[in-house]
Amino acid sequence: MTNDIDRHLGKRLRQRRRLLGQTQQQIAEAVGVRFQQIQKYECGANRISAARLWLLAKALEAPVGSFFEGIEVEAAAPSDEDGEPEQRKNVA
C-alpha cells in the first residue's frame, strides 16, 4: 500500500536519475539492489527506508532533502480517523 509521499519520493528519484542519464540498473548496482527494486521505488510501490534513501542520494549526487522538495505539508502530516491532523503528544 503506497501513499502520496512514497509516490513523490519515487518521482523525484526518477527525475534525478534521468537528469544524470543513469539507468535503473546503474543506480541499483550503486546501492546494492536489483533494478526491479528501483522500478518499485520509482512508481511508489515500495517504500524507501531512510538508510536506502541516503544511499540513493549519494549515488545520485543529491542532498537527501531534495527528494522531499515540493511535498505538500498536509500530505506529509499524519491524520486521525476523521482526516484531522493529529495533535502532537508530549511523552515524558
matplotlib code that plots the C-alpha trace (Angstrom):
import matplotlib.pyplot as plt

x = [0.0, 1.5, 0.8, 1.4, 4.9, 6.1, 4.9, 6.5, 9.9, 9.8, 9.0, 11.9, 14.2, 13.3, 13.7, 17.2, 18.3, 17.1, 18.8, 22.1, 21.5, 21.7, 19.8, 17.9, 20.5, 23.3, 21.6, 20.6, 24.3, 25.4, 23.1, 23.2, 19.7, 18.2, 16.9, 13.4, 13.6, 14.5, 11.4, 9.2, 10.7, 10.1, 6.5, 5.9, 5.0, 7.7, 8.8, 12.3, 13.9, 15.9, 19.2, 18.3, 17.3, 20.7, 22.5, 20.3, 21.0, 24.7, 24.6, 22.6, 24.8, 21.9, 21.1, 18.6, 16.3, 16.0, 13.8, 11.2, 11.0, 7.5, 5.7, 2.5, 2.5, -0.9, 0.2, 3.2, 1.3, -0.3, -4.0, -6.5, -9.5, -11.6, -8.8, -7.9, -4.2, -3.2, -2.1, 1.5, 1.5, 4.1, 5.8, 7.6]
y = [0.0, 3.3, 6.8, 10.2, 10.6, 7.3, 8.3, 11.7, 10.3, 7.8, 10.6, 12.7, 9.6, 9.0, 12.7, 12.9, 9.6, 10.7, 14.1, 12.3, 10.0, 6.9, 3.6, 1.8, -0.9, 1.5, 3.0, -0.5, -1.6, 1.5, 0.8, -3.0, -3.9, -5.3, -2.9, -4.2, -2.7, 0.7, 0.3, -0.3, 2.7, 5.0, 4.1, 4.3, 0.6, 0.1, 2.4, 3.7, 3.3, 6.1, 4.2, 3.3, 6.9, 8.1, 5.6, 6.7, 10.3, 9.6, 7.6, 10.4, 13.1, 14.9, 16.0, 13.7, 16.7, 17.3, 14.3, 15.9, 19.2, 20.0, 17.8, 19.4, 19.9, 18.2, 15.1, 14.7, 15.2, 12.2, 12.4, 10.8, 8.7, 11.8, 13.2, 15.9, 16.4, 14.6, 16.7, 16.1, 14.4, 15.1, 11.9, 12.1]
z = [0.0, -1.1, -0.1, -1.6, 0.0, -1.4, -4.9, -4.6, -3.5, -6.4, -8.8, -7.5, -7.7, -11.3, -12.2, -10.7, -12.2, -15.7, -15.3, -14.7, -17.6, -15.4, -15.9, -13.2, -13.4, -12.8, -9.7, -8.5, -8.6, -6.8, -3.8, -3.8, -5.1, -8.3, -10.9, -10.2, -6.8, -8.3, -10.6, -7.5, -5.7, -8.7, -9.0, -5.3, -4.9, -2.3, 0.5, 0.6, 4.0, 5.5, 5.0, 1.4, 0.7, 2.0, -0.3, -3.3, -2.6, -2.5, -5.8, -7.4, -6.0, -4.4, -0.9, 0.9, 1.4, -2.3, -2.6, -0.3, -2.1, -3.3, -0.8, 0.4, 4.2, 4.5, 2.6, 5.0, 8.3, 9.9, 10.4, 12.7, 11.6, 10.7, 8.5, 11.0, 11.7, 14.9, 17.8, 19.0, 22.3, 24.9, 26.0, 29.4]

ax = plt.figure().add_subplot(projection="3d")
ax.plot(x, y, z, "-o")
ax.set_aspect("equal")
plt.show()
